[in-house]
């Protein structure tokens, strides 16, 4: 925990190597101080077929899933830091966005908890 899932147009992976993008999101999440380095998980899904606003312009959207307990200011800072980092990497990309959803502790389970 947490999970950062990067959806993007396939063209994004032509501009930067996927592992470079993944590493930057990982580093940015860690630098916020909200998560232990070993707990952060980042994945990237490039899409060949998509429409964004009626066009096929490049895009990046990060779906962030974190354990409940962080306040709105912390989550807002996390979103802004990730968008800022990605915007610096991809100033030519018109759509870069992030959303954050909380996992509920009461209903979360993983293999080590069984």
N, CA, C and O atoms as a printed pandas DataFrame, in Angstrom:
     atom_number atom_name residue_name chain_id  residue_number  x_coord  y_coord  z_coord
0              1         N          UNK        A               1    0.866   -1.158    0.000
1              2        CA          UNK        A               1    0.000    0.000    0.000
2              3         C          UNK        A               1    0.907    1.213    0.000
3              4         O          UNK        A               1    1.886    1.166    0.745
4              5         N          UNK        A               2    0.725    2.208   -0.680
5              6        CA          UNK        A               2   -0.350    2.549   -1.620
6              7         C          UNK        A               2   -0.086    2.008   -3.027
7              8         O          UNK        A               2    0.995    1.503   -3.330
8              9         N          UNK        A               3   -1.109    2.130   -3.872
9             10        CA          UNK        A               3   -0.998    1.731   -5.270
10            11         C          UNK        A               3   -1.184    2.971   -6.143
11            12         O          UNK        A               3   -2.114    3.751   -5.938
12            13         N          UNK        A               4   -0.298    3.146   -7.112
13            14        CA          UNK        A               4   -0.397    4.215   -8.099
14            15         C          UNK        A               4   -0.438    3.546   -9.464
15            16         O          UNK        A               4    0.533    2.914   -9.881
16            17         N          UNK        A               5   -1.558    3.685  -10.155
17            18        CA          UNK        A               5   -1.748    3.056  -11.452
18            19         C          UNK        A               5   -1.806    4.163  -12.493
19            20         O          UNK        A               5   -2.723    4.984  -12.503
20            21         N          UNK        A               6   -0.816    4.167  -13.359
21            22        CA          UNK        A               6   -0.685    5.209  -14.367
22            23         C          UNK        A               6   -1.307    4.713  -15.667
23            24         O          UNK        A               6   -0.792    3.787  -16.293
24            25         N          UNK        A               7   -2.412    5.328  -16.071
25            26        CA          UNK        A               7   -2.984    5.098  -17.390
26            27         C          UNK        A               7   -2.475    6.212  -18.286
27            28         O          UNK        A               7   -2.448    7.375  -17.882
28            29         N          UNK        A               8   -2.071    5.864  -19.499
29            30        CA          UNK        A               8   -1.558    6.879  -20.418
30            31         C          UNK        A               8   -1.733    6.425  -21.857
31            32         O          UNK        A               8   -1.944    5.245  -22.138
32            33         N          UNK        A               9   -1.642    7.389  -22.757
33            34        CA          UNK        A               9   -1.636    7.057  -24.176
34            35         C          UNK        A               9   -0.312    6.363  -24.483
35            36         O          UNK        A               9    0.701    6.618  -23.832
36            37         N          UNK        A              10   -0.333    5.500  -25.464
37            38        CA          UNK        A              10    0.868    4.751  -25.831
38            39         C          UNK        A              10    2.018    5.680  -26.233
39            40         O          UNK        A              10    3.188    5.347  -26.043
40            41         N          UNK        A              11    1.676    6.842  -26.788
41            42        CA          UNK        A              11    2.692    7.808  -27.202
42            43         C          UNK        A              11    3.564    8.298  -26.055
43            44         O          UNK        A              11    4.703    8.709  -26.277
44            45         N          UNK        A              12    3.051    8.259  -24.846
45            46        CA          UNK        A              12    3.813    8.689  -23.669
46            47         C          UNK        A              12    5.061    7.822  -23.524
47            48         O          UNK        A              12    6.128    8.311  -23.154
48            49         N          UNK        A              13    4.917    6.534  -23.818
49            50        CA          UNK        A              13    6.056    5.617  -23.662
50            51         C          UNK        A              13    7.078    5.779  -24.787
51            52         O          UNK        A              13    8.157    5.189  -24.736
52            53         N          UNK        A              14    6.743    6.568  -25.792
53            54        CA          UNK        A              14    7.715    6.904  -26.828
54            55         C          UNK        A              14    8.526    8.131  -26.419
55            56         O          UNK        A              14    9.639    8.343  -26.901
56            57         N          UNK        A              15    7.954    8.937  -25.524
57            58        CA          UNK        A              15    8.629   10.147  -25.050
58            59         C          UNK        A              15    9.611    9.846  -23.916
59            60         O          UNK        A              15   10.688   10.438  -23.849
60            61         N          UNK        A              16    9.238    8.928  -23.030
61            62        CA          UNK        A              16   10.077    8.509  -21.898
62            63         C          UNK        A              16    9.913    7.009  -21.705
63            64         O          UNK        A              16    8.864    6.448  -22.023
64            65         N          UNK        A              17   10.935    6.368  -21.190
65            66        CA          UNK        A              17   10.859    4.944  -20.907
66            67         C          UNK        A              17    9.850    4.708  -19.779
67            68         O          UNK        A              17    9.804    5.478  -18.819
68            69         N          UNK        A              18    9.041    3.645  -19.890
69            70        CA          UNK        A              18    8.062    3.356  -18.846
70            71         C          UNK        A              18    8.663    3.308  -17.438
71            72         O          UNK        A              18    8.070    3.847  -16.503
72            73         N          UNK        A              19    9.828    2.673  -17.271
73            74        CA          UNK        A              19   10.415    2.578  -15.933
74            75         C          UNK        A              19   10.838    3.953  -15.404
75            76         O          UNK        A              19   10.838    4.167  -14.191
76            77         N          UNK        A              20   11.192    4.871  -16.276
77            78        CA          UNK        A              20   11.531    6.222  -15.837
78            79         C          UNK        A              20   10.288    6.929  -15.282
79            80         O          UNK        A              20   10.361    7.620  -14.266
80            81         N          UNK        A              21    9.163    6.750  -15.950
81            82        CA          UNK        A              21    7.899    7.347  -15.489
82            83         C          UNK        A              21    7.493    6.728  -14.152
83            84         O          UNK        A              21    7.149    7.435  -13.205
84            85         N          UNK        A              22    7.539    5.411  -14.092
85            86        CA          UNK        A              22    7.184    4.691  -12.866
86            87         C          UNK        A              22    8.067    5.142  -11.708
87            88         O          UNK        A              22    7.566    5.399  -10.613
88            89         N          UNK        A              23    9.363    5.241  -11.935
89            90        CA          UNK        A              23   10.303    5.635  -10.880
90            91         C          UNK        A              23   10.023    7.051  -10.389
91            92         O          UNK        A              23   10.120    7.314   -9.190
92            93         N          UNK        A              24    9.682    7.956  -11.283
93            94        CA          UNK        A              24    9.399    9.341  -10.873
94            95         C          UNK        A              24    8.150    9.424  -10.006
95            96         O          UNK        A              24    8.132   10.163   -9.021
96            97         N          UNK        A              25    7.105    8.677  -10.356
97            98        CA          UNK        A              25    5.899    8.666   -9.522
98            99         C          UNK        A              25    6.221    8.033   -8.174
99           100         O          UNK        A              25    5.779    8.526   -7.136
100          101         N          UNK        A              26    6.974    6.964   -8.181
101          102        CA          UNK        A              26    7.405    6.292   -6.943
102          103         C          UNK        A              26    8.177    7.269   -6.049
103          104         O          UNK        A              26    7.861    7.427   -4.870
104          105         N          UNK        A              27    9.181    7.916   -6.622
105          106        CA          UNK        A              27   10.003    8.858   -5.848
106          107         C          UNK        A              27    9.174   10.013   -5.304
107          108         O          UNK        A              27    9.339   10.415   -4.153
108          109         N          UNK        A              28    8.294   10.540   -6.123
109          110        CA          UNK        A              28    7.462   11.667   -5.703
110          111         C          UNK        A              28    6.557   11.271   -4.545
111          112         O          UNK        A              28    6.417   12.021   -3.579
112          113         N          UNK        A              29    5.945   10.097   -4.636
113          114        CA          UNK        A              29    5.088    9.612   -3.547
114          115         C          UNK        A              29    5.896    9.466   -2.264
115          116         O          UNK        A              29    5.438    9.857   -1.191
116          117         N          UNK        A              30    7.092    8.909   -2.372
117          118        CA          UNK        A              30    7.932    8.728   -1.183
118          119         C          UNK        A              30    8.356   10.060   -0.588
119          120         O          UNK        A              30    8.372   10.220    0.632
120          121         N          UNK        A              31    8.700   11.019   -1.443
121          122        CA          UNK        A              31    9.171   12.324   -0.977
122          123         C          UNK        A              31    8.112   13.119   -0.215
123          124         O          UNK        A              31    8.456   14.068    0.488
124          125         N          UNK        A              32    6.837   12.757   -0.336
125          126        CA          UNK        A              32    5.793   13.451    0.430
126          127         C          UNK        A              32    5.876   13.096    1.917
127          128         O          UNK        A              32    5.334   13.813    2.758
128          129         N          UNK        A              33    6.555   11.993    2.238
129          130        CA          UNK        A              33    6.653   11.561    3.633
130          131         C          UNK        A              33    5.424   10.813    4.124
131          132         O          UNK        A              33    5.334   10.495    5.309
132          133         N          UNK        A              34    4.477   10.525    3.238
133          134        CA          UNK        A              34    3.247    9.844    3.643
134          135         C          UNK        A              34    3.370    8.322    3.648
135          136         O          UNK        A              34    2.562    7.635    4.273
136          137         N          UNK        A              35    4.393    7.788    2.946
137          138        CA          UNK        A              35    4.483    6.344    2.756
138          139         C          UNK        A              35    5.918    5.864    2.941
139          140         O          UNK        A              35    6.874    6.567    2.616
140          141         N          UNK        A              36    6.042    4.661    3.465
141          142        CA          UNK        A              36    7.360    4.024    3.555
142          143         C          UNK        A              36    7.767    3.569    2.157
143          144         O          UNK        A              36    6.932    3.107    1.379
144          145         N          UNK        A              37    9.033    3.702    1.850
145          146        CA          UNK        A              37    9.551    3.395    0.520
146          147         C          UNK        A              37    9.176    1.980    0.056
147          148         O          UNK        A              37    8.777    1.792   -1.093
148          149         N          UNK        A              38    9.300    1.013    0.925
149          150        CA          UNK        A              38    9.010   -0.374    0.557
150          151         C          UNK        A              38    7.545   -0.704    0.363
151          152         O          UNK        A              38    7.212   -1.784   -0.125
152          153         N          UNK        A              39    6.661    0.215    0.741
153          154        CA          UNK        A              39    5.225   -0.042    0.632
154          155         C          UNK        A              39    4.606    0.460   -0.671
155          156         O          UNK        A              39    3.501    0.047   -1.024
156          157         N          UNK        A              40    5.290    1.331   -1.382
157          158        CA          UNK        A              40    4.727    1.994   -2.561
158          159         C          UNK        A              40    4.761    1.055   -3.767
159          160         O          UNK        A              40    5.783    0.434   -4.058
160          161         N          UNK        A              41    3.622    0.964   -4.461
161          162        CA          UNK        A              41    3.504    0.136   -5.659
162          163         C          UNK        A              41    3.048    1.026   -6.814
163          164         O          UNK        A              41    2.082    1.778   -6.682
164          165         N          UNK        A              42    3.747    0.936   -7.943
165          166        CA          UNK        A              42    3.415    1.757   -9.111
166          167         C          UNK        A              42    3.371    0.861  -10.342
167          168         O          UNK        A              42    4.263    0.043  -10.560
168          169         N          UNK        A              43    2.316    1.027  -11.147
169          170        CA          UNK        A              43    2.169    0.282  -12.395
170          171         C          UNK        A              43    1.793    1.256  -13.510
171          172         O          UNK        A              43    1.225    2.317  -13.249
172          173         N          UNK        A              44    2.113    0.889  -14.756
173          174        CA          UNK        A              44    1.816    1.745  -15.899
174          175         C          UNK        A              44    1.074    0.949  -16.965
175          176         O          UNK        A              44    1.491   -0.146  -17.341
176          177         N          UNK        A              45   -0.041    1.519  -17.449
177          178        CA          UNK        A              45   -0.851    0.903  -18.497
178          179         C          UNK        A              45   -0.909    1.841  -19.699
179          180         O          UNK        A              45   -1.656    2.818  -19.663
180          181         N          UNK        A              46   -0.144    1.579  -20.767
181          182        CA          UNK        A              46   -0.268    2.410  -21.966
182          183         C          UNK        A              46   -1.436    1.920  -22.834
183          184         O          UNK        A              46   -1.617    0.718  -23.029
184          185         N          UNK        A              47   -2.214    2.864  -23.345
185          186        CA          UNK        A              47   -3.362    2.536  -24.179
186          187         C          UNK        A              47   -3.102    2.914  -25.624
187          188         O          UNK        A              47   -2.670    4.028  -25.918
188          189         N          UNK        A              48   -3.370    1.967  -26.533
189          190        CA          UNK        A              48   -3.242    2.206  -27.960
190          191         C          UNK        A              48   -4.523    2.841  -28.499
191          192         O          UNK        A              48   -4.474    3.695  -29.384
192          193         N          UNK        A              49   -5.655    2.424  -27.968
193          194        CA          UNK        A              49   -6.959    2.899  -28.424
194          195         C          UNK        A              49   -7.639    3.698  -27.319
195          196         O          UNK        A              49   -7.859    3.184  -26.223
196          197         N          UNK        A              50   -7.970    4.952  -27.606
197          198        CA          UNK        A              50   -8.588    5.831  -26.611
198          199         C          UNK        A              50   -9.121    7.086  -27.294
199          200         O          UNK        A              50   -8.740    7.411  -28.418
200          201         N          UNK        A              51   -9.998    7.773  -26.599
201          202        CA          UNK        A              51  -10.456    9.108  -26.997
202          203         C          UNK        A              51  -10.464    9.954  -25.739
203          204         O          UNK        A              51  -10.991    9.542  -24.706
204          205         N          UNK        A              52   -9.884   11.128  -25.828
205          206        CA          UNK        A              52   -9.866   12.079  -24.709
206          207         C          UNK        A              52  -10.448   13.388  -25.231
207          208         O          UNK        A              52   -9.844   14.053  -26.072
208          209         N          UNK        A              53  -11.621   13.751  -24.727
209          210        CA          UNK        A              53  -12.255   14.981  -25.186
210          211         C          UNK        A              53  -12.549   14.979  -26.675
211          212         O          UNK        A              53  -12.495   16.024  -27.323
212          213         N          UNK        A              54  -12.863   13.801  -27.225
213          214        CA          UNK        A              54  -13.185   13.685  -28.632
214          215         C          UNK        A              54  -11.971   13.588  -29.544
215          216         O          UNK        A              54  -12.121   13.548  -30.765
216          217         N          UNK        A              55  -10.781   13.552  -28.978
217          218        CA          UNK        A              55   -9.550   13.498  -29.773
218          219         C          UNK        A              55   -8.646   12.367  -29.288
219          220         O          UNK        A              55   -8.923   11.717  -28.279
220          221         N          UNK        A              56   -7.574   12.149  -30.017
221          222        CA          UNK        A              56   -6.596   11.149  -29.599
222          223         C          UNK        A              56   -5.300   11.829  -29.161
223          224         O          UNK        A              56   -4.208   11.376  -29.502
224          225         N          UNK        A              57   -5.427   12.911  -28.408
225          226        CA          UNK        A              57   -4.259   13.594  -27.844
226          227         C          UNK        A              57   -3.670   12.754  -26.728
227          228         O          UNK        A              57   -4.373   11.977  -26.082
228          229         N          UNK        A              58   -2.366   12.917  -26.506
229          230        CA          UNK        A              58   -1.718   12.198  -25.409
230          231         C          UNK        A              58   -2.324   12.586  -24.071
231          232         O          UNK        A              58   -2.809   13.704  -23.895
232          233         N          UNK        A              59   -2.291   11.656  -23.134
233          234        CA          UNK        A              59   -2.815   11.900  -21.788
234          235         C          UNK        A              59   -2.072   11.047  -20.781
235          236         O          UNK        A              59   -1.469   10.029  -21.121
236          237         N          UNK        A              60   -2.131   11.488  -19.524
237          238        CA          UNK        A              60   -1.648   10.712  -18.381
238          239         C          UNK        A              60   -2.662   10.911  -17.263
239          240         O          UNK        A              60   -3.016   12.045  -16.942
240          241         N          UNK        A              61   -3.126    9.829  -16.673
241          242        CA          UNK        A              61   -3.967    9.913  -15.478
242          243         C          UNK        A              61   -3.457    8.887  -14.478
243          244         O          UNK        A              61   -3.260    7.720  -14.819
244          245         N          UNK        A              62   -3.246    9.325  -13.247
245          246        CA          UNK        A              62   -2.767    8.441  -12.188
246          247         C          UNK        A              62   -3.916    8.174  -11.220
247          248         O          UNK        A              62   -4.441    9.097  -10.598
248          249         N          UNK        A              63   -4.295    6.920  -11.101
249          250        CA          UNK        A              63   -5.276    6.485  -10.121
250          251         C          UNK        A              63   -4.499    6.098   -8.869
251          252         O          UNK        A              63   -3.660    5.198   -8.914
252          253         N          UNK        A              64   -4.765    6.760   -7.771
253          254        CA          UNK        A              64   -4.033    6.531   -6.521
254          255         C          UNK        A              64   -4.977    5.928   -5.494
255          256         O          UNK        A              64   -6.052    6.466   -5.226
256          257         N          UNK        A              65   -4.565    4.814   -4.928
257          258        CA          UNK        A              65   -5.340    4.135   -3.898
258          259         C          UNK        A              65   -4.468    4.064   -2.654
259          260         O          UNK        A              65   -3.417    3.424   -2.660
260          261         N          UNK        A              66   -4.910    4.726   -1.585
261          262        CA          UNK        A              66   -4.121    4.778   -0.354
262          263         C          UNK        A              66   -4.983    4.363    0.836
263          264         O          UNK        A              66   -6.209    4.464    0.792
264          265         N          UNK        A              67   -4.327    3.895    1.901
265          266        CA          UNK        A              67   -5.069    3.526    3.104
266          267         C          UNK        A              67   -5.660    4.773    3.739
267          268         O          UNK        A              67   -5.012    5.819    3.791
268          269         N          UNK        A              68   -6.880    4.663    4.217
269          270        CA          UNK        A              68   -7.529    5.794    4.867
270          271         C          UNK        A              68   -6.671    6.320    6.019
271          272         O          UNK        A              68   -5.849    5.593    6.574
272          273         N          UNK        A              69   -6.869    7.569    6.363
273          274        CA          UNK        A              69   -6.141    8.146    7.493
274          275         C          UNK        A              69   -5.393    9.419    7.142
275          276         O          UNK        A              69   -4.984   10.160    8.036
276          277         N          UNK        A              70   -5.208    9.686    5.852
277          278        CA          UNK        A              70   -4.563   10.956    5.474
278          279         C          UNK        A              70   -5.640   12.014    5.326
279          280         O          UNK        A              70   -6.761   11.724    4.908
280          281         N          UNK        A              71   -5.286   13.252    5.678
281          282        CA          UNK        A              71   -6.272   14.322    5.581
282          283         C          UNK        A              71   -6.298   14.914    4.175
283          284         O          UNK        A              71   -5.476   14.570    3.325
284          285         N          UNK        A              72   -7.254   15.807    3.948
285          286        CA          UNK        A              72   -7.443   16.410    2.630
286          287         C          UNK        A              72   -6.224   17.201    2.185
287          288         O          UNK        A              72   -5.869   17.168    1.007
288          289         N          UNK        A              73   -5.584   17.900    3.086
289          290        CA          UNK        A              73   -4.389   18.680    2.735
290          291         C          UNK        A              73   -3.276   17.743    2.265
291          292         O          UNK        A              73   -2.613   18.028    1.268
292          293         N          UNK        A              74   -3.065   16.641    2.964
293          294        CA          UNK        A              74   -2.030   15.671    2.585
294          295         C          UNK        A              74   -2.324   15.061    1.211
295          296         O          UNK        A              74   -1.424   14.914    0.385
296          297         N          UNK        A              75   -3.584   14.711    0.978
297          298        CA          UNK        A              75   -3.954   14.113   -0.301
298          299         C          UNK        A              75   -3.845   15.133   -1.436
299          300         O          UNK        A              75   -3.405   14.797   -2.535
300          301         N          UNK        A              76   -4.236   16.350   -1.174
301          302        CA          UNK        A              76   -4.112   17.412   -2.180
302          303         C          UNK        A              76   -2.655   17.656   -2.530
303          304         O          UNK        A              76   -2.315   17.811   -3.703
304          305         N          UNK        A              77   -1.791   17.691   -1.523
305          306        CA          UNK        A              77   -0.361   17.872   -1.760
306          307         C          UNK        A              77    0.204   16.718   -2.585
307          308         O          UNK        A              77    0.996   16.941   -3.500
308          309         N          UNK        A              78   -0.194   15.499   -2.270
309          310        CA          UNK        A              78    0.248   14.330   -3.021
310          311         C          UNK        A              78   -0.145   14.463   -4.493
311          312         O          UNK        A              78    0.687   14.255   -5.376
312          313         N          UNK        A              79   -1.388   14.801   -4.757
313          314        CA          UNK        A              79   -1.859   14.977   -6.135
314          315         C          UNK        A              79   -1.069   16.055   -6.854
315          316         O          UNK        A              79   -0.609   15.854   -7.979
316          317         N          UNK        A              80   -0.913   17.190   -6.210
317          318        CA          UNK        A              80   -0.197   18.320   -6.831
318          319         C          UNK        A              80    1.267   17.971   -7.107
319          320         O          UNK        A              80    1.810   18.344   -8.147
320          321         N          UNK        A              81    1.901   17.260   -6.181
321          322        CA          UNK        A              81    3.301   16.887   -6.372
322          323         C          UNK        A              81    3.468   15.955   -7.573
323          324         O          UNK        A              81    4.402   16.103   -8.361
324          325         N          UNK        A              82    2.558   15.000   -7.700
325          326        CA          UNK        A              82    2.640   14.064   -8.824
326          327         C          UNK        A              82    2.378   14.780  -10.145
327          328         O          UNK        A              82    3.106   14.570  -11.115
328          329         N          UNK        A              83    1.344   15.627  -10.195
329          330        CA          UNK        A              83    1.056   16.368  -11.429
330          331         C          UNK        A              83    2.217   17.300  -11.773
331          332         O          UNK        A              83    2.589   17.414  -12.940
332          333         N          UNK        A              84    2.785   17.958  -10.782
333          334        CA          UNK        A              84    3.922   18.854  -11.015
334          335         C          UNK        A              84    5.096   18.087  -11.617
335          336         O          UNK        A              84    5.710   18.548  -12.579
336          337         N          UNK        A              85    5.414   16.916  -11.056
337          338        CA          UNK        A              85    6.527   16.112  -11.557
338          339         C          UNK        A              85    6.264   15.645  -12.984
339          340         O          UNK        A              85    7.137   15.754  -13.844
340          341         N          UNK        A              86    5.062   15.125  -13.240
341          342        CA          UNK        A              86    4.739   14.642  -14.577
342          343         C          UNK        A              86    4.685   15.784  -15.591
343          344         O          UNK        A              86    5.099   15.611  -16.738
344          345         N          UNK        A              87    4.186   16.933  -15.186
345          346        CA          UNK        A              87    4.148   18.091  -16.075
346          347         C          UNK        A              87    5.566   18.532  -16.443
347          348         O          UNK        A              87    5.811   18.945  -17.577
348          349         N          UNK        A              88    6.488   18.449  -15.503
349          350        CA          UNK        A              88    7.888   18.759  -15.791
350          351         C          UNK        A              88    8.507   17.782  -16.776
351          352         O          UNK        A              88    9.337   18.162  -17.602
352          353         N          UNK        A              89    8.103   16.524  -16.686
353          354        CA          UNK        A              89    8.608   15.495  -17.599
354          355         C          UNK        A              89    7.966   15.592  -18.979
355          356         O          UNK        A              89    8.599   15.296  -19.993
356          357         N          UNK        A              90    6.699   16.012  -19.003
357          358        CA          UNK        A              90    5.907   16.005  -20.236
358          359         C          UNK        A              90    5.188   17.345  -20.443
359          360         O          UNK        A              90    3.958   17.381  -20.432
360          361         N          UNK        A              91    5.922   18.436  -20.629
361          362        CA          UNK        A              91    5.261   19.740  -20.775
362          363         C          UNK        A              91    4.358   19.827  -22.012
363          364         O          UNK        A              91    3.458   20.664  -22.067
364          365         N          UNK        A              92    4.599   18.970  -22.991
365          366        CA          UNK        A              92    3.811   18.992  -24.223
366          367         C          UNK        A              92    2.507   18.204  -24.129
367          368         O          UNK        A              92    1.676   18.288  -25.033
368          369         N          UNK        A              93    2.311   17.444  -23.062
369          370        CA          UNK        A              93    1.110   16.613  -22.914
370          371         C          UNK        A              93   -0.033   17.474  -22.364
371          372         O          UNK        A              93    0.102   18.071  -21.295
372          373         N          UNK        A              94   -1.163   17.541  -23.093
373          374        CA          UNK        A              94   -2.236   18.445  -22.698
374          375         C          UNK        A              94   -3.050   18.017  -21.471
375          376         O          UNK        A              94   -3.608   18.862  -20.772
376          377         N          UNK        A              95   -3.120   16.716  -21.213
377          378        CA          UNK        A              95   -3.943   16.232  -20.102
378          379         C          UNK        A              95   -3.081   15.397  -19.159
379          380         O          UNK        A              95   -2.622   14.311  -19.515
380          381         N          UNK        A              96   -2.869   15.921  -17.948
381          382        CA          UNK        A              96   -2.168   15.199  -16.886
382          383         C          UNK        A              96   -3.011   15.376  -15.627
383          384         O          UNK        A              96   -3.268   16.503  -15.204
384          385         N          UNK        A              97   -3.441   14.268  -15.031
385          386        CA          UNK        A              97   -4.327   14.368  -13.877
386          387         C          UNK        A              97   -4.094   13.219  -12.904
387          388         O          UNK        A              97   -3.483   12.205  -13.242
388          389         N          UNK        A              98   -4.596   13.405  -11.690
389          390        CA          UNK        A              98   -4.464   12.419  -10.610
390          391         C          UNK        A              98   -5.751   12.418   -9.803
391          392         O          UNK        A              98   -6.350   13.473   -9.592
392          393         N          UNK        A              99   -6.178   11.264   -9.354
393          394        CA          UNK        A              99   -7.225   11.214   -8.337
394          395         C          UNK        A              99   -6.772   10.268   -7.237
395          396         O          UNK        A              99   -5.977    9.356   -7.465
396          397         N          UNK        A             100   -7.294   10.504   -6.042
397          398        CA          UNK        A             100   -6.912    9.694   -4.883
398          399         C          UNK        A             100   -8.167    9.112   -4.248
399          400         O          UNK        A             100   -9.131    9.829   -3.978
400          401         N          UNK        A             101   -8.145    7.817   -4.016
401          402        CA          UNK        A             101   -9.230    7.132   -3.318
402          403         C          UNK        A             101   -8.650    6.449   -2.093
403          404         O          UNK        A             101   -7.527    5.944   -2.125
404          405         N          UNK        A             102   -9.413    6.436   -1.023
405          406        CA          UNK        A             102   -9.000    5.786    0.218
406          407         C          UNK        A             102   -9.468    4.333    0.259
407          408         O          UNK        A             102  -10.608    4.027   -0.090
408          409         N          UNK        A             103   -8.567    3.437    0.690
409          410        CA          UNK        A             103   -8.950    2.086    1.072
410          411         C          UNK        A             103   -9.532    2.180    2.474
411          412         O          UNK        A             103   -9.046    2.959    3.293
412          413         N          UNK        A             104  -10.551    1.409    2.756
413          414        CA          UNK        A             104  -11.114    1.342    4.101
414          415         C          UNK        A             104  -10.409    0.213    4.862
415          416         O          UNK        A             104  -10.422   -0.937    4.424
416          417         N          UNK        A             105   -9.793    0.549    6.006
417          418        CA          UNK        A             105   -9.062   -0.466    6.778
418          419         C          UNK        A             105   -9.935   -1.660    7.131
419          420         O          UNK        A             105   -9.474   -2.801    7.088
420          421         N          UNK        A             106  -11.189   -1.409    7.479
421          422        CA          UNK        A             106  -12.072   -2.486    7.934
422          423         C          UNK        A             106  -12.319   -3.535    6.860
423          424         O          UNK        A             106  -12.553   -4.699    7.185
424          425         N          UNK        A             107  -12.273   -3.150    5.588
425          426        CA          UNK        A             107  -12.573   -4.104    4.524
426          427         C          UNK        A             107  -11.355   -4.525    3.707
427          428         O          UNK        A             107  -11.472   -5.350    2.802
428          429         N          UNK        A             108  -10.207   -3.971    4.014
429          430        CA          UNK        A             108   -8.995   -4.307    3.260
430          431         C          UNK        A             108   -8.409   -5.623    3.771
431          432         O          UNK        A             108   -8.375   -5.886    4.973
432          433         N          UNK        A             109   -7.947   -6.443    2.818
433          434        CA          UNK        A             109   -7.277   -7.685    3.190
434          435         C          UNK        A             109   -6.213   -7.992    2.138
435          436         O          UNK        A             109   -6.405   -7.727    0.951
436          437         N          UNK        A             110   -5.104   -8.546    2.582
437          438        CA          UNK        A             110   -4.093   -9.049    1.663
438          439         C          UNK        A             110   -3.615  -10.416    2.153
439          440         O          UNK        A             110   -4.037  -10.894    3.206
440          441         N          UNK        A             111   -2.746  -11.024    1.388
441          442        CA          UNK        A             111   -2.297  -12.387    1.667
442          443         C          UNK        A             111   -1.708  -12.558    3.064
443          444         O          UNK        A             111   -1.941  -13.575    3.718
444          445         N          UNK        A             112   -0.951  -11.572    3.518
445          446        CA          UNK        A             112   -0.312  -11.711    4.830
446          447         C          UNK        A             112   -1.307  -11.602    5.991
447          448         O          UNK        A             112   -0.968  -11.912    7.133
448          449         N          UNK        A             113   -2.517  -11.167    5.700
449          450        CA          UNK        A             113   -3.523  -10.998    6.754
450          451         C          UNK        A             113   -4.408  -12.245    6.927
451          452         O          UNK        A             113   -5.205  -12.320    7.862
452          453         N          UNK        A             114   -4.265  -13.203    6.035
453          454        CA          UNK        A             114   -5.120  -14.399    6.059
454          455         C          UNK        A             114   -4.457  -15.512    6.849
455          456         O          UNK        A             114   -5.024  -16.597    6.981
